[in-house]
Amino acid sequence: MKRPSFQFYPADWIGNSNLRRCSHAERGAWMDVLCLLHDSEEYGQLRWTLKEISRAINVPISLLRGLVLKGVLKGDDKHVADPFIYTPRSGRKDGTPVTLIPAQDGPLWYSSRMVKDEYLRTVRGENSSPNPSPNPSPNPPFGEGIGEGLGVHLTLHPTCARPSSSSSTSVIKPPKPPAADAAGFDEFYAAYPRKVARDRALRTWRKKRPPLQEVLAALAWQRESPDWTKEGGQFIPHPATYLNGGMWQDERPNGSAESANFTRPDGTFDTDAFNRWTPSP
């Protein structure tokens, strides 16, 4: 269950030294990025390129680069070289350091405050339960001080409150989505030219339920577009990113392959013709 909101603390926002270095435009872009991070499957993290993030929130990429330069937004498009290590502290003693974001290939962008608070939320949730679950229900992170460029604390909606350890009320897990939600996904994934993060793409497909025929028609020209074919296809978005952004609705530029090549006389999409044209994976 996703948290429906996060609470904003003006004192933390105004008092953060990194944010004070940012322009008003950069702070506005950061608030939009926070909303994306809040809604992400991996809380506080986005496996999108900086260009995809700027497109999603409709701001110039230069504003996001400013946030990176000032240490507000962390990560990299190609490779995250510096791991994010959190050292818990109790009283005057430091605990065992924990690697929350290991060094890894990108794209990966994150808020260190959100990632740390989510880790603390998970740990405290497990310790407060007599029978801790390996996948506890989402609850808001617990803030500690001003943090690193976030300036907000998430709060728990009353309908999502976790019962106390003294309560006998059990947490009812939501049922798994029916298999019908995945109808058409296999056809989409077979046609999509970048085969990565299939499980995440499947979750997004179930959530979005896009029109299969429209998606296939869009892929017919998008996979041949210059943006997708240049440099060996390294700029092709992840399938989950494609679905989240509704990119099958992008306007086709002049000179691209026409999806009408796969349209029957009655106006319906010719799947057989498309499959014959699509290269085998």
C-alpha positions in Angstrom: 0.0 0.0 0.0 1.5 3.3 -1.0 1.6 6.2 1.3 -0.8 8.9 0.0 1.1 11.9 1.2 4.1 13.3 2.9 4.2 16.2 5.4 6.2 19.3 4.7 8.2 21.1 7.5 9.1 24.7 6.5 11.8 25.0 9.1 13.7 22.0 7.8 13.3 23.1 4.2 14.5 26.7 4.9 17.3 25.6 7.3 19.0 23.0 5.0 22.4 24.3 3.9 22.3 22.5 0.5 18.9 23.7 -0.4 19.8 27.3 0.6 22.4 27.3 -2.2 19.7 26.4 -4.8 17.7 28.8 -6.9 14.0 29.1 -6.5 13.6 27.2 -9.8 15.9 24.4 -8.6 13.9 24.1 -5.3 10.7 23.8 -7.3 12.2 21.1 -9.5 13.4 19.3 -6.3 9.8 19.2 -5.0 8.6 17.6 -8.2 11.5 15.0 -8.0 10.5 14.3 -4.4 7.0 13.3 -5.6 8.5 10.9 -8.1 10.8 9.4 -5.4 7.8 9.1 -3.1 5.8 7.2 -5.7 8.7 5.0 -6.9 8.6 1.2 -6.4 12.0 1.4 -4.7 11.2 4.1 -2.2 13.4 7.2 -2.6 15.1 5.8 -5.7 14.6 6.3 -9.4 16.3 4.1 -12.0 15.7 6.7 -14.8 18.2 8.8 -16.6 18.4 12.5 -15.7 16.9 13.3 -19.1 13.9 11.0 -18.4 13.4 12.7 -15.0 13.5 16.2 -16.6 11.0 15.1 -19.2 8.7 13.6 -16.5 8.5 16.8 -14.5 8.8 19.1 -17.5 11.8 21.1 -16.5 15.1 21.9 -18.2 17.8 19.3 -17.4 20.1 22.1 -16.3 17.9 22.5 -13.1 18.5 18.9 -12.2 22.2 19.2 -12.9 22.2 22.1 -10.5 20.6 19.9 -7.8 23.3 17.3 -8.4 26.1 19.8 -8.3 24.9 21.2 -4.9 24.6 17.7 -3.4 20.8 17.6 -3.2 20.1 14.8 -5.7 22.5 11.9 -5.6 23.4 9.3 -8.2 24.6 9.0 -11.8 23.3 8.1 -15.2 26.0 5.6 -16.0 27.7 4.4 -12.8 27.2 5.1 -9.1 30.8 4.9 -7.9 30.3 6.1 -4.3 28.1 3.9 -2.1 25.8 5.5 0.4 26.8 4.2 3.8 24.7 5.0 6.9 26.2 4.7 10.4 23.6 4.4 13.1 24.3 6.2 16.4 23.0 5.4 19.9 23.9 8.0 22.5 27.6 8.7 21.9 28.4 5.4 20.3 28.5 4.6 16.6 26.9 1.4 15.4 27.9 -0.9 12.6 27.9 1.0 9.2 25.2 -0.2 6.8 25.5 0.1 3.0 22.1 1.3 1.8 23.1 2.1 -1.8 26.1 0.0 -3.1 28.3 1.0 -6.0 26.5 -0.1 -9.1 25.7 0.6 -12.8 23.2 3.4 -13.5 21.0 5.0 -14.2 20.2 5.5 -10.5 19.2 8.7 -8.7 18.1 8.9 -5.1 17.5 11.1 -2.0 19.9 9.9 0.7 17.4 11.2 3.3 14.5 9.2 1.9 16.6 6.0 1.6 17.9 6.3 5.1 14.5 7.0 6.6 13.0 4.1 4.7 15.7 1.8 6.2 15.0 3.1 9.7 11.3 2.6 9.2 11.9 -1.0 8.1 14.2 -1.8 11.0 12.0 -0.3 13.6 9.0 -1.9 12.2 10.6 -5.3 12.4 11.8 -4.7 16.0 8.4 -3.6 17.2 6.7 -6.7 15.9 6.6 -10.0 17.8 6.6 -11.9 14.5 8.5 -9.6 12.1 7.7 -10.0 8.4 10.4 -10.1 5.8 8.4 -7.6 3.8 6.7 -5.3 6.3 3.8 -3.1 5.2 4.8 0.4 4.1 4.9 3.0 6.8 6.4 6.5 6.8 10.1 7.0 7.4 11.2 8.4 10.8 13.1 11.7 10.4 16.2 12.5 12.4 17.2 16.1 12.2 17.3 18.2 9.1 18.9 15.5 6.9 20.5 15.9 3.5 18.6 18.1 1.2 15.1 16.7 1.7 13.5 19.0 4.1 10.3 16.9 4.5 9.1 14.1 6.7 6.5 11.6 5.6 3.5 11.0 7.8 1.3 8.0 8.1 -2.3 8.3 6.8 -4.7 7.2 9.6 -6.1 4.4 7.4 -2.6 2.9 7.0 -1.6 3.0 10.7 0.3 -0.1 12.0 -1.3 -1.7 15.1 0.8 -1.5 18.2 2.7 -4.5 19.5 0.2 -4.9 22.3 -2.7 -5.2 20.0 -4.0 -8.5 18.8 -5.2 -7.0 15.5 -3.4 -8.6 12.6 -2.3 -6.7 9.5 -4.3 -8.0 6.5 -2.2 -8.1 3.3 -3.9 -6.9 0.1 -4.7 -9.7 -2.3 -2.4 -10.3 -5.3 -3.6 -8.7 -8.5 -5.5 -11.1 -10.7 -3.6 -12.7 -13.6 -5.9 -10.8 -16.0 -4.1 -7.6 -15.1 -1.1 -9.0 -17.0 -3.0 -9.7 -20.2 -0.9 -8.5 -23.2 2.3 -8.0 -21.2 4.2 -10.9 -22.9 3.4 -9.5 -26.3 4.6 -6.1 -25.2 7.8 -7.4 -23.7 8.6 -9.6 -26.7 8.3 -6.5 -29.0 10.2 -4.2 -26.6 13.9 -3.9 -27.7 15.4 -3.6 -24.3 15.0 -6.6 -22.1 15.7 -5.4 -18.5 13.9 -5.4 -15.1 11.1 -7.6 -16.4 9.4 -7.9 -12.9 9.3 -4.1 -12.5 7.9 -3.7 -16.0 5.2 -6.3 -15.2 4.1 -4.5 -12.0 3.9 -1.3 -14.0 1.9 -2.9 -16.7 -0.6 -4.2 -14.2 -0.9 -0.8 -12.6 -1.2 1.1 -15.9 -3.1 -1.4 -18.0 -2.1 0.3 -21.3 -3.9 -0.4 -24.6 -1.8 -3.2 -26.1 -2.6 -2.3 -29.8 -1.7 1.3 -29.3 1.6 0.4 -27.5 2.6 -2.0 -30.3 1.7 0.5 -33.0 3.9 3.1 -31.2 6.8 0.6 -30.8 6.7 0.0 -34.6 8.2 3.4 -35.2 9.9 4.2 -31.9 12.3 1.2 -32.1 13.5 2.6 -35.5 13.7 6.2 -34.3 17.2 7.9 -34.1 16.9 8.3 -30.4 16.5 4.6 -29.9 19.0 3.3 -32.5 22.0 5.6 -31.9 25.0 4.4 -30.0 23.8 0.8 -29.9 20.5 1.5 -28.4 21.9 2.7 -25.0 19.3 5.5 -24.8 16.3 3.2 -25.0 14.4 3.6 -21.8 13.7 0.7 -19.4 10.4 -0.9 -20.2 9.0 0.2 -16.8 10.1 3.7 -17.5 8.4 3.6 -20.9 5.1 2.5 -19.4 5.2 4.8 -16.4 5.8 7.8 -18.7 3.0 6.8 -21.1 5.6 7.1 -23.9 3.5 5.1 -26.4 1.5 8.3 -26.6 4.5 10.4 -27.8 4.0 12.2 -31.0 5.7 10.6 -34.0 8.3 12.9 -35.6 8.3 13.4 -39.3 10.2 10.8 -41.3 9.6 7.9 -38.9 8.1 4.5 -39.9 4.4 4.7 -40.2 2.3 2.5 -37.9 -0.2 2.3 -40.8 2.1 -0.3 -42.3 0.6 -2.6 -39.7 -3.0 -1.5 -40.0 -5.7 -3.6 -41.7 -8.2 -2.0 -44.1 -10.8 -2.0 -41.3 -8.5 0.1 -39.2 -7.5 -2.6 -36.6 -3.9 -3.3 -35.8 -2.4 -6.3 -37.8 -0.5 -8.2 -35.1 0.6 -10.9 -37.5 2.2 -8.4 -39.8 3.9 -6.7 -36.9 5.3 -10.0 -35.6 6.7 -10.8 -39.0 8.4 -7.4 -39.1 9.7 -7.5 -35.5 13.1 -9.2 -35.2 13.3 -12.2 -33.0 14.8 -11.5 -29.5 
